[in-house]
Amino acid sequence: MTAGEAVFYREQLLERRSRAELARSSDVAEVQTLLEQIDAALHRIENGTFGICESCHESIETERLHADPLITLCVTHLTASEQRALEQDLELAARIQTALLPVRSLSTDGWQAAYHYQPAGVVSGDVCDLLHGDDGLFFVAGDVSGKGVSASILMSNLLAIVRTLQSINTPLPQLMERANRLFCESTLPSSYATLICGRALPEGVVELSNGGHCPPVRIRRLGPECLQASALPLGLFCSSRYEPARLQLEPGDILLLYSDGITEASNAAGEEYGLDRLMNVAGKLHGCAARAVVESVLADLKSFRGPGPAADDVTVLSLAWRCQDMGDGTVQGR
């Protein structure tokens, strides 16, 4: 455990202790037990055994410790009833996360948008959103550090921050800067998130800010173009600046966003899918509908990776400007 994490957990425990002290009059026996558990956890921080399973002496799962700093056993050494309760909590977390996802496809003002969102496990740390606002189509793609429940909690937190700022029509640079500051203030020092926020505006204009996320691909008639990140991931420094880029798309052009679950996917030989292969696929998709773009990327990924579960969360999001669906899966620019 890092020094920053120790400080975070200590502050969380001390806050719980203060609340427990205020509740002494409600149930003395229960509150006293809770205070003893908190004091024991604080003692474990001081002697360096915090986060270590009392049974096997291995590390307790980070996401569980983040959710409940009083636990002393890893998943393997929970009782049968405790394991069933944990499984129910995971199922509930998955349902909540699914409910947070936007509609699968959206068409408005000449824009088509579609996405695919697939957790590697029960829940995901990827961020994906599509919102139709007064000033155009607002879109989000990102990835929170870590795995499992802890990453999904951070994802929900970040998504709530972004949605709140977007709902009050915050300009894109200020939206990213405020989201970064709020995310910094509400997470562990070791936590961070890559994030792209953008607005697809009338006449094919895209305003885009990329905080350390995988470079989007602009699919043009002359070939695909890789758009590198313009700023640091969120959560590293509270005062980071996020200047947006402005793109002019032509009819049939597409903006493709994705998570590293695509480019870092490996096949049976240990080879990585990579950005070059994604660019090669993208080069064949100019003029395609947004949904067809997503399905083409996923089909090529499946062909490369072969059978078996994905090792990481997979998110693909595409936005197509003035593409006309021909009814047979192909489209042409208007």
Long-range contacts (C-beta under 8 A, 24 or more apart in sequence): 1-50, 1-51, 2-189, 2-190, 4-188, 4-189, 4-190, 5-188, 5-189, 5-190, 6-45, 6-50, 7-189, 8-188, 8-189, 9-41, 9-45, 9-50, 9-65, 9-69, 10-42, 10-45, 12-69, 13-38, 13-41, 13-42, 13-45, 13-69, 14-42, 17-42, 37-70, 38-70, 41-69, 41-70, 53-77, 61-148, 62-146, 62-148, 62-150, 63-146, 63-147, 63-148, 63-149, 63-150, 63-151, 63-153, 64-149, 66-150, 66-153, 66-188, 67-149, 67-150, 67-153, 90-122, 90-123, 90-149, 91-122, 93-122, 93-123, 93-149, 93-152, 94-119, 94-122, 94-123, 96-156, 97-123, 97-124, 97-152, 97-155, 97-156, 100-156, 100-159, 101-128, 102-128, 102-129, 102-130, 102-131, 103-130, 105-290, 105-291, 106-130, 106-132, 106-137, 108-132, 108-137, 109-136, 109-137, 109-202, 110-202, 110-204, 110-321, 110-322, 110-334, 111-136, 111-137, 111-200, 111-319, 111-320, 111-321, 112-289, 112-290, 112-291, 112-319, 112-320, 112-323, 113-137, 113-139, 113-200, 113-290, 113-317, 113-318, 113-319, 113-320, 114-289, 114-290, 114-291, 114-293, 114-294, 114-317, 114-318, 115-294, 115-315, 115-316, 115-317, 115-318, 116-294, 116-295, 116-298, 116-314, 116-315, 116-316, 117-314, 117-315, 118-261, 118-310, 118-313, 118-314, 118-315, 119-313, 120-261, 120-309, 120-310, 120-311, 120-312, 120-313, 120-314, 121-147, 121-148, 122-148, 123-148, 123-149, 123-151, 123-152, 124-151, 124-152, 124-155, 124-313, 124-315, 125-151, 125-152, 125-154, 125-155, 125-313, 126-155, 126-259, 126-261, 126-313, 126-314, 126-315, 127-155, 127-158, 127-159, 127-162, 127-193, 127-195, 127-315, 128-315, 128-317, 129-159, 129-162, 129-163, 130-317, 131-163, 131-166, 133-166, 133-169, 133-199, 134-169, 135-169, 135-199, 135-201, 136-199, 136-200, 136-201, 136-202, 137-199, 137-200, 137-319, 138-166, 138-197, 138-198, 138-199, 139-196, 139-197, 139-198, 139-199, 139-200, 139-257, 139-317, 139-319, 140-195, 140-196, 140-197, 140-198, 141-195, 141-196, 141-213, 141-257, 141-258, 141-259, 141-315, 141-317, 142-193, 142-194, 142-195, 142-196, 142-211, 142-213, 143-193, 143-194, 143-213, 143-214, 143-259, 143-260, 143-313, 143-315, 144-191, 144-192, 144-193, 145-190, 145-191, 145-192, 145-193, 145-235, 146-191, 154-187, 154-191, 154-193, 155-193, 157-183, 157-186, 157-187, 158-183, 158-193, 158-195, 158-234, 162-195, 162-197, 172-197, 172-198, 172-199, 172-207, 172-209, 172-242, 172-244, 173-209, 173-241, 173-242, 173-243, 173-244, 175-209, 176-209, 176-211, 176-231, 176-234, 176-242, 176-244, 177-240, 177-241, 177-242, 179-234, 180-211, 180-234, 180-235, 180-237, 180-238, 180-240, 180-242, 181-238, 181-239, 183-234, 183-235, 184-234, 184-235, 184-236, 184-237, 184-238, 185-238, 187-235, 191-235, 192-233, 192-234, 192-235, 192-236, 193-233, 193-234, 193-235, 194-229, 194-233, 194-234, 195-233, 195-234, 196-257, 198-244, 198-255, 200-255, 200-319, 200-321, 204-248, 204-249, 204-250, 204-251, 204-253, 204-321, 204-322, 205-246, 205-247, 205-248, 205-249, 206-246, 206-247, 206-248, 206-249, 206-255, 206-319, 207-244, 207-245, 207-246, 208-244, 208-245, 208-246, 208-247, 208-255, 209-242, 209-243, 209-244, 209-245, 210-245, 211-240, 211-242, 213-257, 214-257, 214-258, 214-259, 214-260, 214-262, 214-263, 214-275, 215-275, 216-255, 216-256, 216-257, 217-255, 217-256, 217-258, 217-278, 217-279, 217-282, 218-247, 218-249, 218-253, 218-254, 218-255, 218-256, 219-253, 219-254, 219-255, 219-256, 219-282, 219-283, 219-285, 219-286, 219-293, 220-250, 220-253, 220-286, 221-250, 221-252, 221-253, 221-286, 221-287, 223-283, 224-279, 224-282, 224-283, 226-275, 226-279, 249-321, 250-321, 250-333, 251-321, 251-322, 251-323, 251-333, 251-334, 252-286, 252-287, 252-320, 252-321, 252-322, 252-323, 252-331, 252-332, 252-333, 253-286, 253-320, 253-321, 253-333, 254-282, 254-285, 254-286, 254-288, 254-290, 254-293, 254-318, 254-319, 254-320, 254-321, 254-323, 255-318, 255-319, 256-282, 256-293, 256-297, 256-316, 256-317, 256-318, 257-315, 257-316, 257-317, 257-318, 258-297, 258-315, 258-316, 258-317, 259-312, 259-313, 259-314, 259-315, 259-316, 260-312, 261-310, 261-311, 261-312, 261-313, 261-314, 261-315, 262-297, 262-301, 262-314, 262-315, 262-316, 264-312, 265-301, 265-304, 265-305, 265-310, 265-311, 265-312, 265-314, 266-305, 266-311, 267-304, 267-305, 267-306, 268-306, 273-301, 273-304, 273-305, 277-304, 287-323, 287-330, 287-331, 287-332, 287-333, 288-320, 288-323, 288-330, 288-331, 289-320, 289-323, 289-325, 289-329, 289-330, 289-331, 290-318, 290-319, 290-320, 290-323, 291-318, 292-329, 292-330, 292-331, 293-318, 293-320, 294-318
